[in-house]
Amino acid sequence: MDDGLVVKTIYPELPPRSEYSITELGQSLLPILDAMITWGEANRDLFVRKYGQ
């Protein structure tokens, strides 16, 4: 799927090698992901009590 978030570079060598890198569009999601991590950490105990580890 070409969503523009990550770029895959394939190198024509043996053994085959490829690298992935995040695009500017992908980087724009980082503050959202950070906010989700912060929320999860703040509410971890609630979910551990309800669902276990």
C-alpha positions in Angstrom: 0.0 0.0 0.0 1.4 3.4 -1.0 0.1 5.7 1.8 3.1 8.1 1.6 4.1 7.6 5.2 7.1 5.4 4.6 9.5 5.1 1.7 11.1 1.7 0.9 14.5 1.8 -0.9 15.6 -1.5 -2.5 19.3 -2.0 -3.3 20.1 -4.3 -6.2 22.8 -6.3 -4.5 23.5 -9.7 -3.1 22.3 -10.5 -0.6 19.2 -8.3 -1.2 18.9 -5.3 1.0 16.2 -2.8 1.6 15.8 0.2 3.9 12.7 2.0 5.2 12.5 5.7 6.1 9.7 7.9 7.3 8.5 10.7 5.1 7.5 14.2 6.1 3.9 13.1 6.1 4.8 10.2 8.4 6.7 12.5 10.7 3.6 14.7 11.0 2.0 11.7 12.8 4.7 11.6 15.5 3.0 14.2 17.9 -0.3 12.2 17.6 1.5 9.0 18.4 3.3 10.6 21.3 0.0 11.9 22.7 -1.4 8.3 22.4 1.6 6.9 24.3 1.2 9.6 27.0 -2.5 8.8 27.3 -1.8 5.0 27.5 0.8 5.5 30.2 -1.6 7.8 32.2 -4.3 5.2 32.0 -2.3 2.0 32.2 -3.4 1.1 35.7 -7.1 1.2 34.7 -6.5 -1.3 31.9 -4.3 -3.5 34.0 -6.9 -3.7 36.7 -9.7 -4.4 34.2 -7.9 -6.8 31.8 -4.8 -8.0 33.6 -1.3 -7.6 32.4 
